[in-house]
């Protein structure tokens, strides 16, 4: 993976948390920063996917892909966040019929 050097100014409160992580987990500051940034990026991707799905801008499968989750994990996440499923009972019945036809 290609990397790029990025310079950023952080609030002292954030630096204290990073220092705490480096001491508790006995790691380099750059490693701690990378881990914390990766976690933030993952949370951002999930929040964005939930928001896009909730507005009807993306499908369940695409939202799961954007969030880096399986469809089942995405469904659980949407349920936890109170995002309603736009599919009706009839949609599920039709999907079941289609699946049964495909399996014959």
Buried (B, 14 or more C-beta within 10 A) or exposed (E): EEEEEEEEEEEEEEEEBBEEBBEEEEBEEEEBBEBBEEEEEEEEBBEBBBBBBBEEEBEBEBBBBBBEBEEEEBBEBBEEEEBEEEEEEEEEEEEEEEEEEEEE
